[in-house]
Amino acid sequence: MDIKLKKIKSIRKIPVDWMIFIAIAILAVLFWTQRRFYVNLGLSWFFIYFFQRFLPVLMALLLTVKVFLRNNQFNGKRSAVTYYFSRWKDHVKTVLQAPTISLALIGIFFLTVLFGLVVSSAFFYPSRIELAWLTIYMLLYIMLVVPFVLSKLRRFTVIMNATMEIANGHVESTIHDTGRDVLSKLAEYINNMKKGYQNALENQIKSERLKTELITNVSHDLKTPLTSIINYVDLLKKEELPSETAKSHLQILERKAQRLKILIEDLFEVSKMTSGAVELNTEHLDVATLLTQAIAESKHHASNDAIEIRERIAKSPIYANLDGNKIWRVFENVIGNAMKYSLPGTRIYIYLDDLDHQVRLKIQNTAAYELDFAAEELFERFKRADVSRQTEGTGLGLTIVKSIVELHGGEINIEVDGDQFNVIVHLPKYRLK
């Protein structure tokens, strides 16, 4: 019993394509030897004809059942025949969804059937005319059908190999297919998928890099004021300092503590902006007046007297529904950045234009620092034009500004042309809900 079971299991392991090949080989041998075999047995014409027709059908039926039982599982609630034909119906529906492929398959099917009929009739009942037609048909079949099938298989193989390359992480190559059929569309979809995968991979690498920079910058910006605070506290504790010196140290302590407080508040503000936990208190305000006040205050607190501000503001009033406090912070930040990072002895130009449905603010200055990275990266957390981080600031200002502008339904862009630095803000007059 064990030997029989092993034989049965070994037969079941034979691939289906090998079964088909073996069946065709057996049929070919039988067809070639049938006449001599039948004549030697002395069988009647009826039995010869019946055996000739019945045996191929029987082998095809057994092979079909074998393939069906191996490749299909049915749930037992309906018969195997019903399940078999339902699967065929599903396959036909799926193929018909792609008209070009379905027509090609139908054409190949009928041509193959016709080829088999011609070969069968010419093989068993040959005549000169039939052999001539068979020769012509075989030539046409080989010249037209076979190249067509091979071309489709080649293109499909190229697409499959490209898909495997993408699955293995190689996204450099592109599928070049200039056809107009379904395979071309499939190649286009895979190329688009590859581009999306490549963009996602680049974004992931960029995200990891930004995460590392974020940790480094946060550590630096927190450590610097904390170190100063600790050092000055130690000085105040250990030495008998004159009152003036102690007062100076306390002022430095206060300044460092304020810087640390601002950094923590900015971090908290960025966190709220990112999580969407910020509500706007919009009001009908005059943007021109608000900007004029922000410019005046920035001039008052300016530490660089060598920089001159020139403004060109459209005729007041320019009304818009905005959150006054948050827009004030936008104006304060972008003007402060322009004054902080401008080349001494240059001018800052501020323009405010009244457009149909929005207000446009443009700030132009000559940068004192050369940007060795994309301007859009300034919107990232802790990214600063002063890479050496010698100037005051947290590197979170533009991140907060961008979030505020986008909360209002506007947009902010940075343009760099040589040493000319332009910040352009568009704010809608009426926020779309």
Buried (B, 14 or more C-beta within 10 A) or exposed (E): EEEEEEEEEEEEEEEEEEBEEEBEEEBEEBBEEBEEEBEEEEBEEEEBEEBBEEBBEEBEEEBEEBEBEEEEEBEEEEEEEEBBEEBEEEEEEEBEEBEBBBEBBEEBEEBEEEBEEBEEBBEEEEEEEBEEBBEEBBEEBEEEBEEBEEEBEEBEEBBEEBBEBBEEEEBEEEBEBEEEBBBBBBBEEBBEEBEEBEEEEEEEEEEEEBEEBBEEBBEEBBEBBEEBBEBBEEBBEEEEEEEEEBEEBEEBBEBBBEBBEBBEEBBEBBEEBEEEEBEBEBEEBBBBEBBBEBBEBBBEEBEEEEBEBEBEBBEBEBBBBBBBEBBBBBBBBBBBBBBBBBBEEBEBBBBBBBEEEBBBBBBBBBBBBEBEEEBEEBBBBBBBBBEEBEEEBBBBBBBBBBBBBEBBBBBBBBEBEEBEBBBBBBBBBBBEE
